[in-house]
Amino acid sequence: QVQLVESGGGLVQAGGSLRLSCAASGTILSVNLMGWYRQAPGKQRELVALIGSGGTAIYADSVEGRFTISRDSAKNSVYLQMNSLKPEDTGVYYCSANIHDTYAFSTYWGQGTQVTVSS
């Protein structure tokens, strides 16, 4: 059984910074894509950033230049450094990972962590 556990959310003023962390645990043979998604109230979940096993990253246009995704493959972890935060960044942030567990690759999700940016 694989689990993803996020941490690092909270309340911050506009212009501030937060760092989110997500660690995968359980029976993990390999990890492919890892990423962060967010869901604002009343909106659909949207992609924030993805990072491949080789370190190549892509970002949503709305966060390009402000957010940085990184990963530590030895720890099966992914991070999201969020700078210059805006009120529109408010939402529940979910980490996701494509993990080869005992049988095959599956996509796993964390439980979500709340990020609130006040104006």
C-alpha positions as CSV (number, residue, x, y, z in Angstrom):
1,Q,0.0,0.0,0.0
2,V,1.4,3.4,-1.0
3,Q,0.6,6.6,0.7
4,L,1.4,10.3,-0.1
5,V,1.5,12.7,2.8
6,E,1.6,16.4,2.3
7,S,2.7,19.1,4.7
8,G,3.6,22.8,4.7
9,G,0.3,24.6,3.9
10,G,-1.0,27.5,5.9
11,L,-2.0,31.1,5.9
12,V,0.2,33.7,4.4
13,Q,-0.1,37.3,3.3
14,A,0.1,38.3,-0.4
15,G,3.7,38.5,-1.5
16,G,4.8,35.9,1.0
17,S,6.2,32.4,0.5
18,L,5.4,28.8,1.5
19,R,7.1,25.5,0.8
20,L,5.0,22.4,0.4
21,S,6.4,18.9,0.9
22,C,5.0,15.5,-0.1
23,A,6.5,12.1,0.8
24,A,5.6,8.8,-0.6
25,S,5.8,5.6,1.6
26,G,5.0,2.0,1.2
27,T,6.0,-0.6,-1.3
28,I,7.6,1.5,-4.0
29,L,9.7,0.0,-6.8
30,S,10.0,3.2,-8.8
31,V,8.5,6.6,-9.2
32,N,7.9,8.3,-12.5
33,L,6.1,11.7,-12.7
34,M,5.4,13.7,-9.5
35,G,3.4,16.8,-9.4
36,W,1.2,19.3,-7.6
37,Y,-2.4,20.2,-8.3
38,R,-4.7,22.7,-6.7
39,Q,-8.4,23.2,-6.3
40,A,-9.9,26.5,-5.4
41,P,-13.4,26.8,-3.9
42,G,-16.1,26.2,-6.6
43,K,-13.5,25.4,-9.3
44,Q,-12.1,22.2,-10.8
45,R,-8.8,20.8,-9.8
46,E,-6.0,22.2,-12.0
47,L,-2.3,21.3,-12.7
48,V,0.2,23.5,-10.9
49,A,3.5,21.8,-11.8
50,L,4.9,18.4,-12.8
51,I,8.5,17.0,-12.6
52,G,9.8,13.9,-14.3
53,S,12.2,11.4,-13.0
54,G,15.1,13.2,-14.8
55,G,14.2,16.5,-13.3
56,T,12.4,18.2,-16.2
57,A,9.6,20.4,-14.9
58,I,6.6,22.1,-16.4
59,Y,4.4,24.8,-14.8
60,A,1.0,26.3,-15.3
61,D,1.3,29.7,-16.9
62,S,-0.3,31.3,-13.8
63,V,2.6,30.2,-11.5
64,E,5.6,30.2,-14.0
65,G,8.4,32.2,-12.5
66,R,7.0,32.2,-9.0
67,F,6.8,28.5,-8.1
68,T,9.5,25.9,-8.2
69,I,9.0,22.2,-8.1
70,S,11.8,19.8,-7.1
71,R,12.1,16.2,-6.0
72,D,14.4,14.0,-3.9
73,S,14.3,10.6,-5.5
74,A,16.1,9.0,-2.7
75,K,13.3,10.1,-0.3
76,N,10.5,9.6,-2.8
77,S,9.6,13.2,-2.1
78,V,8.4,16.2,-4.1
79,Y,8.4,19.8,-3.0
80,L,6.8,23.0,-4.2
81,Q,8.4,26.4,-3.3
82,M,5.9,29.1,-3.7
83,N,7.0,32.7,-3.8
84,S,5.3,36.0,-4.5
85,L,2.0,34.4,-3.5
86,K,-1.3,36.0,-4.7
87,P,-4.8,35.6,-3.3
88,E,-5.7,33.7,-6.4
89,D,-3.3,31.0,-5.3
90,T,-5.6,30.1,-2.5
91,G,-6.9,26.5,-2.5
92,V,-6.3,23.0,-1.5
93,Y,-3.0,21.7,-2.9
94,Y,-2.7,18.0,-3.7
95,C,0.5,16.1,-4.6
96,S,0.3,13.3,-7.1
97,A,2.8,10.6,-8.1
98,N,2.9,7.8,-10.7
99,I,4.4,4.9,-8.7
100,H,5.2,1.4,-9.5
101,D,4.0,-0.5,-6.5
102,T,4.0,-4.3,-6.1
103,Y,2.1,-4.9,-9.4
104,A,2.2,-2.0,-11.8
105,F,2.3,1.8,-12.2
106,S,-0.6,3.6,-10.6
107,T,-1.3,7.2,-9.8
108,Y,-1.6,8.1,-6.2
109,W,-2.9,11.3,-4.5
110,G,-2.2,12.9,-1.2
111,Q,-5.0,14.1,1.1
112,G,-4.4,17.7,0.3
113,T,-3.1,20.7,2.3
114,Q,-4.8,24.1,2.5
115,V,-3.0,27.2,1.3
116,T,-4.7,30.5,2.0
117,V,-3.3,33.8,0.8
118,S,-4.7,36.9,2.3
119,S,-4.8,40.3,0.5
